[in-house]
Amino acid sequence: IGALQDVTERRQATQALAASERKYRKLFDNSLGLICIHDMQGTLLSVNPAAARSLGYPVRALEQRALHTLMPVPQQAALSAYLARLSAEGSASGVIDLLADDGGVRYWKYHSALDTDLDTGQPQALVHAQDITIEHEQGKQLLEWSFTDPLTGCRNRRYLAQIDRDRGPDAGWGCIAFDLDGFKQVNDTWGHQRGDEVLTATARFLSAPLRGEDVLVRLGGDEFLVLLAQADAALLERAVQEYLDRAAIAPIAFSLGTALQAPGEALDEALVRADHALYAWRRARRGQTARRHDD
């Protein structure tokens, strides 16, 4: 009787385990959430259909694939740190960048928990994630808009603080500050619509000779700033001369002033010097005009 009871109990346990596995597999396959399992070397062992759809792959193309092959190269170094943290702490959370089959990047917000494979006894990670690509891109777009002047498409003054944080005090910017001469009269005489047209045309004029790493900023009103990347005195002088040579085709006359960012100098300090140079330029031109009138 005892042996029969043991057999019955084992059968019941086996049936219960099989039922549990069926429920788990149904939940795994039909979950709208992104679920995957990987080993502690970063190899994907199992991926649910929702996760595969997020990346544009069939499930079979992802299983047994090394996780780092789905990551952009700059992000791959972070995989070792993630696996070490998971092993040490038993869980890990964050956002991971993954390459989809179409070449685009998907952003997954994930939580991983350490578990043990019942068959092998080896540790593995159970990962639940959400695809936050749309939210991520919307956030990037909002940030981009916050750094962009809506009228001219130039960078705005807020961008200067960001670029100073990103590049630091040794960026070596060459600064050319521009102020439009007689812009108030344009608005007063022809209206603000014409003034807006002059501003947008000026932005095109100022951006035309710039290199890809250079930056055009509308500081506000009729004030613009050109930032020349990794500039020296010769580059700055050539840029100024090019603007002066093309002044006849500018939408409106302008004054300018320059400064080179010194090593260790905050960008704001260089901009103040460029602004002072602009006003010195304008005073000098007025003095020349006054002398011509006297003559």
Residue pairs with C-beta under 8 A, 6 or more apart in sequence:
28 35
28 46
28 48
29 48
29 49
31 48
31 50
32 50
33 50
33 128
33 129
33 130
34 48
34 50
34 51
34 54
34 108
34 110
34 127
34 128
34 129
34 130
34 131
35 47
35 48
35 50
35 51
35 126
35 127
35 128
35 129
36 44
36 45
36 46
36 47
36 48
36 51
36 62
36 127
36 129
37 44
37 45
37 46
37 47
37 124
37 125
37 126
37 127
38 44
38 45
38 67
38 124
38 125
38 127
39 45
39 122
39 123
39 124
39 125
40 83
40 86
40 87
40 122
40 123
40 124
40 125
41 66
41 83
42 66
42 67
42 68
42 79
42 83
43 64
43 65
43 66
43 67
44 62
44 63
44 64
44 65
44 66
44 67
45 63
45 64
45 124
46 63
47 59
47 62
47 63
48 59
49 59
51 62
51 129
52 58
52 59
52 61
52 62
54 100
54 106
54 108
54 131
55 62
55 70
55 98
55 99
55 100
55 101
55 106
56 100
56 101
56 102
57 100
57 101
62 70
67 79
68 76
68 79
70 98
70 99
71 79
71 96
71 97
71 98
71 99
72 97
72 99
72 105
75 96
75 97
82 92
82 94
82 96
82 112
85 92
86 92
86 112
86 114
86 125
87 114
87 123
90 113
90 114
91 111
91 112
91 113
91 114
92 111
92 112
93 110
93 111
93 112
94 109
94 110
95 107
95 108
95 109
95 110
95 132
95 136
96 107
96 108
96 110
96 129
97 105
97 106
97 107
98 105
98 106
98 107
98 108
99 105
99 106
100 106
105 133
106 131
106 133
107 131
107 132
107 133
107 136
108 129
108 130
108 131
108 132
109 129
109 130
109 132
110 127
110 128
110 129
110 130
111 127
111 128
111 129
112 125
112 126
112 127
113 125
113 126
114 123
114 124
114 125
115 123
115 124
115 125
115 126
116 122
116 123
116 124
117 123
117 124
146 158
147 155
147 156
147 158
147 159
147 162
148 154
148 155
148 156
148 159
149 155
149 156
149 218
151 196
151 199
151 200
151 218
152 199
152 200
152 202
152 203
152 218
153 200
153 203
154 203
154 207
154 216
154 217
154 218
154 224
155 163
155 215
155 216
155 217
155 218
156 217
156 218
156 219
157 217
157 218
157 219
157 220
159 215
159 217
160 217
160 225
160 267
160 268
160 271
163 171
163 215
163 227
163 267
164 171
164 266
164 267
164 268
167 173
169 261
169 263
169 264
169 265
169 266
169 267
170 263
170 264
171 229
171 230
171 261
171 267
172 229
172 230
172 231
172 232
172 260
172 261
172 263
173 227
173 228
173 229
173 231
173 260
173 261
173 267
173 270
174 227
174 228
174 231
174 232
174 235
174 236
174 239
174 258
174 259
174 260
174 261
175 225
175 226
175 227
175 228
175 258
175 259
175 260
175 261
175 267
175 270
175 271
175 273
175 274
176 225
176 226
176 228
176 236
176 239
176 240
176 243
176 256
176 257
176 258
176 274
177 219
177 223
177 224
177 225
177 256
177 257
177 258
177 259
177 271
177 274
177 275
177 277
177 278
178 202
178 206
178 223
178 224
178 225
178 226
178 254
178 255
178 256
178 278
179 222
179 223
179 254
179 255
179 256
179 278
179 282
180 198
180 202
180 222
180 223
180 224
180 252
180 253
180 254
181 252
181 253
181 254
181 255
182 252
182 253
183 195
183 198
183 221
183 222
183 252
184 222
186 194
186 195
186 198
186 252
187 194
187 195
198 251
198 252
199 218
199 222
201 251
202 224
202 250
202 251
202 252
202 254
203 216
203 218
203 224
205 246
205 249
205 250
205 251
206 216
206 224
206 226
206 243
207 216
208 246
209 239
209 242
209 243
209 246
210 216
210 226
210 228
211 228
211 229
213 229
213 230
214 226
214 227
214 228
214 229
215 226
215 227
215 229
216 224
216 225
216 226
216 227
217 224
217 225
217 226
217 227
218 224
218 225
219 225
225 271
225 274
226 239
228 235
228 236
228 239
231 239
231 260
232 260
233 260
236 258
236 260
240 256
240 258
243 254
243 256
247 253
247 254
255 278
255 281
255 282
255 285
256 278
256 281
257 274
257 275
257 276
257 277
257 278
257 279
257 280
257 281
258 274
258 277
259 270
259 271
259 273
259 274
259 277
260 270
261 267
261 270
262 270
